[in-house]
């Protein structure tokens, strides 16, 4: 994604279309643009809008790892595991459990094996 996409999405924030999906999309665009710390901010907003949004929890953890904060990534994924469990999203729950195990196994360094 490019800077124009990020700006277009940012322009929608705070308007009638603001919500979890918009913030997820913006976070994803920022992560693709190489701005993981900014992505994490928007992804946190996504899960504030919808605490059961499993994909946002997964991407939040990834953004935090890429931003150099594996401890907060672990917290995000653990919160995401609980949220996915409440929503019945078993697949996302399992994926985030794997992410936490990998993070723990590699001493705070996440690998995609």
N, C-alpha and C positions, 0 to 999 in steps of 0.2 A: 504494500500500500504506500501511497505517496503523501506528501505534505498537503496536497489539495484535498485528498480524502479526509485526512485528519481535521483540516479546517472546516470542511463541509459538515462533518459530524459534530465538531465543537459548536458550530453555529446553531445546531438544533437543541443543544443542552439548555435547560431552563425553560423550554417552550412546552407546548402541549404534547409533543411526542417524546418528551424526556421520560426515561424509564430504564428498566434493567437491560432491555435489548439494545437500546441506544448506547448506554454506558459500556456494555459488553463489546459492542462493535467498535467503539472508540478505543477501549483498552486494547483490543486485538490489533487495531490499526497502529496504535502507538508502539506496541510490542514489535510489530513487523517493521516499524520505522526505526527501531533501535533505541527506544526510550522506555525501558522497563519500569523505571521509578514512576514516571507519569502514567504508564499503563496500570500500575498497581493502584494508583489513586482512583482511576476511573472504574477499575474492576471492584474495588471496595464499595464504590457508589452503586454498582450493579447489584451487589449482594445486599446492600441496604434496601434497595428497591424491592428485591425479591430474594429473601434469605434461603430459598430452596433452589436457586438457579445453579445447578451442579456444574455446568460448563464454566460459569463465571468463577466458581471456587477453584476449579482445576486450573484455569488460566491465571488466576490471581497467584496461586502458588508458584507457577512457572515464572511469572513476572517478578516475583519477589526473589526467587533463586537467581534470575538473570540480573537483578538489581544488587545482588551481593548480600542478601539477607535470608539465609537458609532457615534461621530460627523462626522468623515470621512466616516463611513459606510452610514450614511444618505446622504452625498454628493454623494457617489458612486451610491447609489440606485436612487437618483434624476437624476443624469446624465444618468443612465441606463434606467430610465423611458422615458426620452427624446429620447435616442437612439433607444429604442424599438418602440417608436411612429413613428420615421422616417423610421424604417425598416418595419413597419406594423406588428410587433410582439405583438399583443394585449394581449395574455396570459401572456407573460413575463412582460409586462407593468403593468397588473393588479396585478401580484404576488408582484412586487417590490413596488407598491402602498400600498399593505397590509403590507409589511415589514416596510415601513416608518411609517404607522399609528401605528403599534405595538410598534415601537421604540419610537414614540412620546407619546403614551399612557402610556408607562411604564417608562417614564423619562430617556431614554437613555439605558434602559435594554431591549434587544431583547428577546422575548419569541416566541416559536413556537406554542403556544396554542394547 
